[in-house]
Amino acid sequence: MRSKVIGLLLIAAVAASAGWLLLRRGDVPSPTARITRDGVLLEEIDLDKVAEPYSFTLEDGSGTNTVQVEKGRIRVSEADCPDQVCVSQGWISNGTAPIVCLPHKLMIEITGTGGELDGAAG
């Protein structure tokens, strides 16, 4: 009888631990847009904390990019580069693909969404 009680308590403890591990919400960092030019960090924007949409222009000797920011997403809306690839990429809201403007050496990437690929992703 005593071994049955211990066995049941052990099974209940394992089930409770497994349930807690499977159902708990981990601390998920908010999506942050990191804007870099030639590898130098220009700005970090917490996209969850954007109250009102806004835009700003990044300018240097190689040209200008106008960046639009809304809650949860970001894009390059205008650029004076010849190919306009950065503009045609549109809005991004996760870490799967950055916005890149090669002529201006500008990159906008989003971190903290869980969308980033790791080395095991292939």
Buried (B, 14 or more C-beta within 10 A) or exposed (E): EEEEEEEEEEEEEEEEEEEEEEEEEEEEEEBBBBBBBEEEEBBEBEBEEBEEEEEEEBEEEBBBBBBBBBEBBBBBBBBBBEEBBBBEBEEBBBBEEBBBBEBBBBBBBBBBBEBEEEEEEE
